[in-house]
Amino acid sequence: MQKKSLASEVYYPAFLNLKGKRAVVIGGGKVAERKILALLRAGADVTVISPKLTKRLEKEKAEGRIRHIPREYRRGDLKGAFLVIAATSYPEINTKVVREAGVICESLLLNVVDMPSQCNFIVPSIVRRGPLTIAISTSGTSPAMARAIRRDLEKLYGPEFANYLKLLGKIRKKAIKEVPDKKKRAEFFKSLASEEMMEILRNHGFKETSRAAEDLYRGIQI
């Protein structure tokens, strides 16, 4: 698998549908744990290859959420994988994973922790608020800066945004059924995401914003 130097990489941002897709993670430590939990949230079918697991991963294994192969990585372990993450602290093992991935399929999604030059995708820093997912990347130049920006965004987009987005999903479905005028609907949807509504949400919370959204909906029905 040929790789360019990090300085020449320009990454194309994308959100992957991993539901039911086979993901293989090499490693069972804390770094691997973070990667595995994120894969599980996305609905991936996760296989973990590692002699040992963290307590959290042991729990996930006991609950049947991950498949565990309790040994070191071996050639052939990547067969059938859609996505592979090498998260061990042993460079020689990670290098073996890279080599096998290149032999199996050039388009296999491969991430190697702390070795961006060996990856064909990198994992961004993430802010999640219900249906809202914000991904931050510095193209591998400064993971610390990506984490700092994530902390700022976590303050800017608090938990109230998760509730508001769920409400918007319900209102949207209702409006599509009950408001036949497409132009009026479009203006309504735009008003729900206006700067004014964002200010109400941040300064007065979800309940007040919910009332404002309902008032707007009643207004377009008149």
C-alpha positions as CSV (number, residue, x, y, z in Angstrom):
1,M,0.0,0.0,0.0
2,Q,1.8,3.1,-1.2
3,K,1.6,6.2,1.0
4,K,2.4,9.8,0.3
5,S,4.1,11.9,2.9
6,L,1.8,13.6,5.4
7,A,2.7,17.1,4.2
8,S,1.2,16.3,0.8
9,E,-2.1,14.8,2.1
10,V,-5.4,16.6,1.6
11,Y,-8.2,14.6,3.2
12,Y,-11.7,14.4,1.8
13,P,-14.1,14.5,4.7
14,A,-16.8,11.8,4.7
15,F,-19.2,10.1,7.2
16,L,-19.2,6.4,6.7
17,N,-22.2,4.0,7.2
18,L,-20.6,1.2,9.1
19,K,-23.8,-0.6,10.1
20,G,-23.1,-4.3,9.8
21,K,-19.7,-3.8,8.3
22,R,-16.8,-5.9,9.6
23,A,-14.2,-3.9,11.4
24,V,-11.0,-5.4,12.8
25,V,-9.1,-3.7,15.6
26,I,-5.6,-4.9,16.5
27,G,-5.0,-4.0,20.1
28,G,-7.0,-4.1,23.4
29,G,-5.6,-1.2,25.4
30,K,-7.1,2.3,26.2
31,V,-6.4,3.7,22.7
32,A,-8.0,0.7,21.1
33,E,-11.0,1.0,23.5
34,R,-11.8,4.5,22.3
35,K,-11.7,3.4,18.7
36,I,-13.8,0.3,19.4
37,L,-16.5,2.2,21.3
38,A,-16.8,4.7,18.4
39,L,-17.2,1.8,16.0
40,L,-19.8,0.2,18.1
41,R,-21.8,3.4,18.2
42,A,-21.7,3.4,14.4
43,G,-23.1,-0.1,14.3
44,A,-20.0,-1.9,13.1
45,D,-19.5,-5.6,13.5
46,V,-16.2,-5.4,15.6
47,T,-13.6,-8.1,16.0
48,V,-10.8,-7.4,18.4
49,I,-7.4,-9.1,18.2
50,S,-5.4,-8.8,21.4
51,P,-4.0,-11.0,24.2
52,K,-5.6,-8.7,26.7
53,L,-8.5,-6.3,26.9
54,T,-9.4,-3.3,29.1
55,K,-12.1,-3.8,31.7
56,R,-14.5,-1.9,29.6
57,L,-13.8,-4.1,26.6
58,E,-14.1,-7.2,28.7
59,K,-17.6,-6.0,29.6
60,E,-18.4,-5.4,25.9
61,K,-17.2,-8.9,25.1
62,A,-19.3,-10.4,28.0
63,E,-22.4,-8.6,26.6
64,G,-21.7,-10.0,23.1
65,R,-21.1,-6.7,21.5
66,I,-17.6,-7.5,20.3
67,R,-15.9,-10.7,19.1
68,H,-12.5,-11.2,20.8
69,I,-9.6,-13.3,19.5
70,P,-7.2,-13.6,22.5
71,R,-3.8,-13.6,20.8
72,E,-1.4,-11.5,18.9
73,Y,-2.1,-10.5,15.3
74,R,-1.5,-13.1,12.6
75,R,-1.4,-12.9,8.8
76,G,-4.9,-13.6,7.5
77,D,-6.7,-11.8,10.3
78,L,-7.8,-9.0,8.0
79,K,-9.7,-11.2,5.6
80,G,-13.2,-10.0,4.9
81,A,-12.7,-6.7,6.8
82,F,-14.2,-3.4,5.5
83,L,-12.2,-1.3,8.0
84,V,-9.0,-2.0,10.0
85,I,-7.5,-0.1,12.9
86,A,-4.0,-1.0,14.2
87,A,-3.9,0.3,17.8
88,T,-1.0,-1.5,19.3
89,S,2.0,0.0,21.0
90,Y,4.3,-2.2,18.9
91,P,5.5,-0.6,15.6
92,E,6.5,-3.9,14.1
93,I,3.0,-5.3,14.5
94,N,1.4,-2.2,13.0
95,T,3.8,-2.5,10.1
96,K,2.7,-6.1,9.5
97,V,-0.9,-5.0,9.4
98,V,-0.1,-2.3,6.9
99,R,1.7,-4.8,4.6
100,E,-1.2,-7.3,4.7
101,A,-3.8,-4.6,4.1
102,G,-1.9,-3.5,1.0
103,V,-1.8,-7.1,-0.3
104,I,-5.5,-7.8,0.4
105,C,-7.0,-4.6,-1.1
106,E,-5.6,-1.2,-1.9
107,S,-9.1,0.3,-1.1
108,L,-9.3,-1.3,2.4
109,L,-9.9,1.4,5.0
110,L,-6.8,1.4,7.2
111,N,-6.0,3.6,10.2
112,V,-2.7,3.1,12.2
113,V,-2.6,5.0,15.5
114,D,0.3,7.5,15.6
115,M,1.4,6.6,12.1
116,P,-0.6,8.9,9.8
117,S,1.8,8.3,6.9
118,Q,0.7,4.6,6.9
119,C,-3.1,5.4,6.9
120,N,-5.5,6.0,4.1
121,F,-7.9,7.6,6.5
122,I,-7.5,9.4,9.8
123,V,-10.0,9.6,12.7
124,P,-11.1,13.2,13.5
125,S,-11.9,14.6,16.9
126,I,-15.6,14.3,17.4
127,V,-18.4,16.3,19.1
128,R,-21.7,14.4,19.4
129,R,-25.0,15.9,20.4
130,G,-27.7,13.4,19.5
131,P,-28.1,13.5,15.7
132,L,-25.5,16.2,15.5
133,T,-22.0,15.1,14.7
134,I,-19.2,17.6,14.3
135,A,-15.8,16.3,13.1
136,I,-12.6,18.3,13.6
137,S,-9.4,17.5,11.7
138,T,-6.1,19.2,11.3
139,S,-5.1,16.6,8.6
140,G,-2.8,15.0,11.2
141,T,-0.6,18.1,11.7
142,S,-1.8,18.7,15.3
143,P,-4.1,16.3,17.1
144,A,-3.7,18.5,20.2
145,M,-5.2,21.5,18.3
146,A,-8.1,19.4,17.1
147,R,-8.9,18.4,20.7
148,A,-8.7,22.0,21.8
149,I,-11.1,23.1,19.1
150,R,-13.4,20.2,20.1
151,R,-13.5,21.4,23.7
152,D,-14.5,24.9,22.4
153,L,-17.3,23.4,20.2
154,E,-18.5,21.3,23.1
155,K,-19.2,24.5,25.0
156,L,-20.8,26.2,22.0
157,Y,-23.0,23.3,21.2
158,G,-24.3,21.9,24.5
159,P,-26.6,19.0,25.3
160,E,-29.7,21.1,24.5
161,F,-28.9,20.8,20.8
162,A,-29.5,17.1,20.9
163,N,-33.0,17.6,22.2
164,Y,-33.7,20.4,19.8
165,L,-32.6,18.4,16.8
166,K,-34.9,15.5,17.8
167,L,-37.7,18.0,18.0
168,L,-36.9,19.4,14.6
169,G,-37.0,15.9,13.1
170,K,-40.6,15.4,14.4
171,I,-41.7,18.9,13.3
172,R,-40.2,18.4,9.8
173,K,-42.1,15.2,9.3
174,K,-45.3,16.9,10.5
175,A,-44.8,19.9,8.3
176,I,-44.2,17.8,5.2
177,K,-47.6,16.1,5.7
178,E,-49.6,19.1,6.8
179,V,-48.1,22.1,4.9
180,P,-48.5,21.7,1.1
181,D,-46.9,25.0,0.1
182,K,-43.2,24.1,-0.5
183,K,-42.0,27.7,-0.4
184,K,-43.7,28.3,2.9
185,R,-42.3,25.0,4.3
186,A,-38.8,26.0,3.2
187,E,-39.0,29.3,4.9
188,F,-40.3,27.6,8.0
189,F,-37.4,25.1,8.1
190,K,-35.0,28.0,7.6
191,S,-36.5,30.0,10.5
192,L,-36.1,27.0,12.8
193,A,-32.3,27.1,12.3
194,S,-32.0,30.9,12.4
195,E,-29.5,32.8,14.4
196,E,-32.4,34.0,16.6
197,M,-33.4,30.4,17.4
198,M,-29.8,29.5,18.2
199,E,-29.6,32.4,20.6
200,I,-32.8,31.3,22.4
201,L,-31.5,27.8,22.6
202,R,-28.2,28.8,24.1
203,N,-29.5,31.5,26.5
204,H,-32.9,30.1,27.5
205,G,-32.7,26.4,27.0
206,F,-34.6,23.7,25.2
207,K,-38.1,24.3,26.7
208,E,-38.2,28.0,25.6
209,T,-36.9,27.1,22.2
210,S,-39.5,24.4,21.8
211,R,-42.3,26.8,22.5
212,A,-40.8,29.3,20.0
213,A,-40.7,26.5,17.4
214,E,-44.3,25.6,18.0
215,D,-45.3,29.2,17.7
216,L,-43.6,29.4,14.3
217,Y,-45.4,26.2,13.2
218,R,-48.8,27.6,14.2
219,G,-47.9,30.8,12.3
220,I,-47.4,29.0,8.9
221,Q,-50.7,27.1,9.3
222,I,-52.7,30.4,9.4
